[in-house]
């Protein structure tokens, strides 16, 4: 992990590292420390310094049924998006990897959705799934009132879930295809010689060999669904109807910026942060192990 | 490998074409909806072929969303983020990899650990910092008992505010570090033997070698910055600094109001998604390479 030939010019070394360290301190560590501070203090209603209240804010957060509802929604959202986005990308990558006619076109187009801004994804899906125009509105002509994301929580949830998944399929596809192409051809050919058909080889050979990549994508997709869903929710459902799509990030935003309750928002931030740190640590432990095996 | 598997081949084509249709359908719907007049776009079922009003809808959306200013701001911000990131991470990774000092690995972990603290999570306090970027230092001075009074440096409604927090992330530093580790040691040894100093080696050897990585990172960061939504929404209250993505949210009434004017809304969506899509289509090779490399 260390270069054999290094330089000793410490002035240059410090000058080169200083800008990033300063930025990281100002925009990452200071705000994080601030959030931790706010999470254990309360600002008095009539001015004055913050008062230390210990875990009171966390207690208030955990006692709130709305909070647990948002945790539940976030988890369901994470599981749903990850299943759809990783599953669909896996099927597409396995088939695209066969290299039949046109596979270059697929490689080129499948990841394009990832470049679309989340706000644009949100607006697009809002139109496609809107109850009185767009693609799905036809259902309401057959069975009136069957589909309405503005009134029905489940419909709204499906809408944001599909939007987020659509965006991530392309991302997952890139990684899975790259991993598939790195698999040893000889193993696959040996299996073919033994009479394993295409589908059997996919299921019994390629998918198991992909587990490290799949696991990595699992973690990335879960984290992304926690964090990156903000724009999607903000242009589609605003957390509604009746809090059905109130994910944790969106609730933090509302509590912090609409209700101006920094302490409550900070306590929730700390919980979400712990979740994300946990996921990242798990991910790195597994990735580390994979690197050692090679 | 040559196999005769006509049935599975058929299945393969069906799955891939199906996937292609599903993945491109939303974009196609946007184009179709953006090309009809208001009556046609609100028909149920919606028209499946593009109409003839694309340009006038684009023009209306362009006007309504103030896209002339907004697109310019977005291009500037995304360009600055990409350039800043490419430069900043190159030098900090160089410092971490090619110098021998005790805090090297500490600095690496300090930078690296920020990957676990996405902006959305620490959004409220980061906003507070943006109101005065020198406040952390002021607080440190106050703590240490020094009576220094720093000026305020307000980042709200400024390019620095839009750009700096996005430049601070660790992805680029990590990418460069991985790359620098693969550069053979002999290069640095030869350079030292020839009497080149650290800066000379960086300028004449490392930078030319890194061009590919820079292109990859630049592409990704441009798209990443362009697609930012939450941060611009917070730091910008002055319309002069609005970015394209956040403007899109304002182009339509909220979810529970009246239905949006869909044809112009979709035209706006098209305008906003076009630049990142174009960048990715043209620079596809760099984008994919960078994406895979950053996460390795």
Interface residues (C-beta under 8 A of the other chain):
Chain A: X1 X2 X3 X4 X5 X6 X7 X8 X9 X10 X12 X13 X14 X16 X17 X19 X20 X21 X23 X24 X25 X26 X27 X28 X29 X30 X31 X32 X34 X35 X38 X88 X91 X92 X95 X96 X98 X100 X102 X103 X105 X106 X108 X109 X110 X111 X112 X113 X115 X116 X117 X118 X119 X120 X121 X123 X124 X125 X126 X127 X128 X130 X132 X133 X134 X135 X137 X138 X140 X141 X150 X166 X169 X170 X171 X174 X175 X178 X185 X188 X189 X192 X197 X198 X199 X216 X220 X223 X227 X228 X230 X231 X234 X235 X236 X237 X238 X240 X241 X249 X252 X253 X256 X257 X262 X265 X266 X269 X272 X273 X276 X277 X280
Chain B: X1 X3 X5 X8 X9 X11 X12 X13 X15 X16 X19 X20 X23 X24 X26 X27 X29 X30 X33 X41 X42 X43 X44 X45 X46 X88 X89 X91 X92 X94 X95 X96 X97 X98 X99 X100 X101 X107 X110 X111 X114 X115 X116 X117 X118 X120 X121 X122 X123 X124 X125 X126 X127 X128 X129 X133 X135 X136 X164 X165 X167 X168 X170 X173 X181 X185 X188 X189 X192 X197 X198 X199 X201 X223 X226 X227 X229 X230 X233 X234 X244 X245 X246 X248 X249 X251 X252 X254 X255 X256 X259 X260 X262 X265 X266 X268 X269 X272 X273 X276 X277 X279 X280 X281 X284 X287 X288 X291 X292 X295
